[in-house]
Amino acid sequence: MSCNPILNVVDDLVEKGLYIGEYDQAILSFIFTLIRYQCVSRYSRSHSPSLPSTAFPTAGNAAQKDPAGCPFAASSAGSKRQYNAAPSGNFDPVKQKIDVTGKYAFKPPGPGDKRALANHGYIPRNGTPFMQAVEASNKVFGMSKEIGLSLSIVACVLTGNPTTLDYSIGGSPGGLNIPLLLSAPQGLSGAHNKFEGDGSPTRSDLYMNNGDASTMNLEYFKQLSAMKSEEDPNANFDYDTMITHRANRFNTSVSENPHFFYGPITGVFLQPGAHGSFFGVSGSGNNLTYLKGHDRIPDNWYRRPNDYTLVEYLLDVVYAAGKYPQFISIGGNTGKVNSFAGVSLDNLTGGVYNSANILQGNNLVCFTYQVLLNVTPDILRGTVAGLLLTNVLGLLSKTLSPILSGFTCPELIKYDGSVFKPYPGAGAAL
């Protein structure tokens, strides 16, 4: 029995043999969403064993000095990320190098096959058991199991089939007979404003791309690539570079997409990052080529020396919001470009949170998980019946509640989703 309650849930799921379904095209749209702009180097540098692209320290190192139970108390808008902090683990090129040979060698996807991890056989090519998704994300990317587990469950209950705990990272997996659901699972590609949203670093907004928010926009990737000189041997896509690009994309969406919407979960909590070959991008400079579905782990890819934990992840969220306040500016355009209007957190949460206190203490963390715990049940009540609802919500609560137990959170007794009505791009936003 682990002292970590989240890992105890993992053990329970292994014993029960629970399954989660199919990984689809842009696996990094999910995995790097969870890793939240982990420090990564230019994709060409990932071929250098002396400079592994995931072996950099993160802001989470600062958490070791914070009081127990309140790891974000020392965070503020003016805080600096701990670039010079000593790494919390020693780099071991043998243990950390990810095998992409033999049974893990890259194979282009066939009909019905999925991407990245699946292209290398780290998960089944046409679907993945629940724990294989969590374990593979941890093994290859260094994402902690508590993050992988909690987000996988959310993905399942919002976009998948709760009867089997299946979901698809892409569109509907098809071939499903789900008598208790009002509609078939749509997968994460059909989960706009539930699990993904506008302003992606590498994807077009849904409204601006004929309803396709999953295919990579090569121009956006080129903009990111151009932020660092290809001739600079020390070029590094660190955290600040990534969030600057994300801020640029946010501003572009406001100025070009009349239906741009930035929700409290898809905007504040779930945002993807980028890393070249994982998106099937090859070439250099302006001569980049995108081959959809050929997402690939670089030949010299090294995972982090230790896991990227929930505390590190959420410290990074607070840091980014302090540097670019628009990252926590929930709202959107109201039908015209440059018409961005913010949602009042006070009205949304019944006065519990507001723009003045959202970055104080643990409030941003509390708000995020309280929305997941309180709003997800409302969504499921419209689609799932009887004991199934109780079982799925129990699993979600069992996973997320221990995360909140270490924090002192104000009680959220009201969440008024009607405040999203003025925004045509909100759709089914959380």
N, C-alpha and C positions, 0 to 999 in steps of 0.2 A: 504493500500500500504506500503510495507516494504521499509526501507531505503537501504536494500541490493538488488541490481538489480538481483542477481541470484535467490533470493527467490521470486521476482516478476515473474520470468520465471516459477517457480514452481507453483505459483498461476494460471498463464495463462494455464499451462498444465492440472491442475485439472479441470478448467472450460471447457476445450476442450475435456476432457475425453480420452486423448491419452493413448495408451497402448504399453507396451514392453513385449515381450513374455516369454519364459520359462527359469527358473533357472535349472541348471543341476548339475551333480555329485559333483564336488569339489567347493561348494559355497564359501569356504574360499579362494580359488584361485582367486576369484574375490573380495570378501569383504575385505580381508586383503591386497590384492593388493592396494586397495584404502586407507586403513588405514595406510599403509607403516610402518610396524614394530612398531605399537603402543606398549607401555610397557605392557607386559603380564607376569603373573607368571607361574610357572610350572602348567600344567593342573590339577594336583591333588590338588593344592592350591586353585583352583577356587571354591572348596567346603567349604571354610572357610569364613563365613560372615564377620569376622573381618579383612580379608585381601583380598578384592575384586581384581580380577586379572586385572581390567581395571581402577583402581582408582589412578593411578600414574601420577605425573606431567610429561610434555613433554618439549621438547626444545622450543615449541611455546611460552612458558611463556616469553621468552626473547624478543619476538616481541613487547610486550607492551611498551618497552622502546625505540624502534626504531622510526625514523622520519616517519610521515605519508606519505604514497605513496612509501616508500622505506624500507620495513620491513626486507630486507636482507642485507642492507648496512653494518651492524656490523658483519655479518658472515664472517668467514675466516677459512682456513684449520686448524688453531690451536685452534679454538674455542672449548669450552667445553659445553656439554649438561647440561641443568639446572636441575640437579637431586635434588638439595636442595631448589629449588624455591617453594614458597608456592603454594599449589594446587589452581587452579582458581575456584574451586567449592567445597563445603563441601559434604562429603560422607553421603548419606541418604540411609540406607539399605532397607527402604520400597519403596522409589521412584525408586531406581536404580536396584533393583532385577528384573530379567526378568522371567516372569511367564512361566513355562514349565509344567503346570498341566492343567486339564480340556481340553478345546478346543485347548490348546497349548501343550498338552502332546505328547511325541515322538511316532510316528507311522512309522514302517519300510516302505520304499518305495515299491509300487507295480509297475507293468509294466507301463512304461510311466511316472512314478512319478519322481520328482526331489529331491533336497537334502537340508541339514541343515535347513534354514529358512522354506522351504516347508515341511520338515519332522515334523515340529512343527506347521504348519498351519499359520505361519506369512505371507506367501504368498501362493497362490493356488499351489496345489501339481503338477499340470501339466502345469503351465504357470502363469505368473504374470503381472498384469497391470503395466504400466510404473510407476505411482506414488506409487503403493504398494511396488515396488522394492526400491524406494528412501526412503519411509517412514519406511519400515521395517529395512533397513540398519541403519537408524538413531535411531530407537527405540531400537534395540537389540545391536548394536555395537557402537553407538555413533558417527557414521560417519556423518559429516555435509552434509546438503542437497545440497550445491553447488558442493561438490565433487561427491556425488552420482549422481546428475543430469547430470553433464558434462560428467562423465565417462560412464553413461548409454547411453547417446546419441552417444558417440564415438563407444561404443560396437554395437549399432544398425546400424550405417551407415557403419561400417567396416565389420561386420560379420552377420548382420541380414537382415530383410526385410523392406526397407525404405518405402514401400507402406503402411504398417500398423504399422511401428515403433515396430516391433517384432524382438527379437533375442533369441538365445538359448545359455546358458552357456556351454552346452556340444556340441554334434554333431548337424547335421542338424535336425531341428524339424520334417521334413517330412510333407507330405500332403499339401504342399504349391503350389499354382498356381500363379506364378508371371510373367506375360507376359512381363513386362518392364525390367526384369533383364536377363542378359546373362546366369547366373547360379543361382541355388538355394542357399539360405543362408546356410553357413556351420556351424554356431555356433562358440562359442569361442574355442571349442576343435579343430576346423578346421581353426583356425586363427593364426597359428604359424607365429611369427614375425610381426603380426599386433597387436594382443592384448596380446599375451604371447610369451615368448621366452625361450632360453636355460638358464641353470644355476639356475633353480628353487630350493629353499631350500628343497622341498620334492618330486619333480617330475623328472623323467628322461628326458634327452634331446631327442628331436624328432628322430634324426638320430640314437641314441643309443638304442631305444626301439621300433623298427619296426613301426615307425610312430605314436606311442601312447605317447603323452606328457601330458595326463590328469590323468592317473591312478597313485596313489601315490606309490612311491618307499619306502617300509618300512625301508630299510637299511639307507636311507637318514634321515628318521625320527628318527631312533635310534641314528644316529650320533648327531643330534640336542639334543635329550633327554640326551645323555651321557655327554653333556657339563656342566650339573649341577648334583650334587649328589642327588640321590633320598632320601638319609637319612638326608639331610640338610633341617630343617624346614623353613629356610629362603631362600631356592633356588628360584631364580626369573629369568625368561627369560626376562631380560630387553632389552632395545634397543641395547646396545653394544653386548650382547650375540647373538642377532639375526643377526646383520650385520657381526659379526665375522663368524658365520655359513654360511652366504651368500657368504662371501669372500672365504671361504674354498670350497664351491660348484663351484664358478667361476673358481678357480684354478684347481679343479678336471676336469671340463669340458674342459679346455684348454689342459690338459695333456692326456685326454682320447678320446675326441670327435673330429675327424678331420674336421667335419663340424660345429663345435661350432661357433655361431654368436651372437653378442651382439649389438643390434640396439639402436638408439637414443630414441625410444619410449618404446619398450618392455623391454629394459635394464635399461635405466635411470629412466623412469617414471612408468612403470607397472611391479612390481615384487611382488609375493605373500609372505605371512608370514605363520606362523604355530601355531597351538594350538590343542593339543591332540584329545579330543573327537570330535572336529569339523570335523576331518578326519576319523572318525569311528575307531579310535585306542583305544584299551583297554589293560589292563595288566600293568606290571611294569618291569623295568630293561631290560634284553634281551628277556624276555618272552612277547613281544608285539604282538598283533594280529590286523590285518587290515581287516575290513569288508567293502568292497566297497559299497558306496551308503548309509551307515548308519551314515552319518554325524549327529552329535547330539550336541545340546546346553547343557553344563553341568548343573546339578541340581541347583547349587548355582552360577549362572552367574550374574554378576553385570555390567551394562554399565558404561561408564564414567560419572562423575558428570556433565560434559558439553560436547558439541560437539567437535570432533577433526576437527579443521578447516583447510582450505586450507593453511593458513599462517604457522600453526604448521607442517603440512605435508611437505611443501616445505622447511622449515627450517631443518627438519629431513633429507631431501634429500641432502641438502648442507653439513650438519654435516657428514653424512655417506661418502660422496664423499671426504671430507677433510681427513677422517681417512683411507679410502680405495680408492685411486685414480682410481683403475681399474673399479669402478662403473660408471665412466663417460668415460671409454676408449672404445669408439665405434669402432667396428671392429670384427675380428674373425679369426679362423684358415683358412688356404688356401688350405685345402685338406689333410693335415698331422697333426698329434698331435704336440702340442708345436710349432706351426707355426704362432701363433697369430700375426697379423699385424693390426695396428690401422688405422682408417680412418682419414684423415686430415679434421678437422672441417673447416679449412680455405677453402679447395676445396669444401666441402659439402655445405657451406653457402655463397660462393662467397666472402670470406674474412671478413664477418661480425663477425663471432665468431672463436676463436682459442683456443688452449690449455692453453694459458696464460691468457685469459680474461673470460673463461667460468664460473669461480667461482666468478668473480667480480660483486659486486652489485646485480642486478636482472637478470643477463644474463642467468643463468641456467633455471630460471623460464620462462623468455621470450622465449628462444630457444625452450623449450618443447611445450609451447602452440602455438607458431608460426608454428611449424612443424605440429601440429594437424590441425590448421586452413588452412595452405597452401597445405599440402600434401593430406589430406583427399579429397578435391575436385578433385584432379587428379585421385585418385582411383575410386571415384564415377562416373567420366565422362566416365569410361570404362564400367560401368555396369548399369547406370540409365539414362533415357531419359526425355527430355522435362521439364514440370513444376515440376515434382517430384524432379528432381535434385535441382532446385531453392528452393523449399520448405524445403527440408532436410538440405541443406547447410545454409539456412537462420536460421533454428532452431539451428544448430551447432554454427553458428557465434553469434547468440543472446545469447547463453549460455556462450561461451568462451570469447567473446570480453570484457564483463564487468570485467572479472578476470584480463585482461591485462591493463585495463584502469587506474588502480592505480599505474602502474609501468612506468618508463621511459625506453622504449625498443628501441634498434637500429632497423632500418628498414631491414627486411629480404626480399630481392627481388629475390633471387635465392636459389634454393634447388636442388642440382645435385645428384639425386639418382643413377646415373651411377657409382658413386664411390664404390657401393656395388658389382659390377660385379665380382671382383676377389674372392668373398667369396661364395663357393658352398652351404653354409648353410643359406645364406641370403634369398633366395626364394623371397617372396613378402614383404620383409621388408619395413617398413616406414623409 
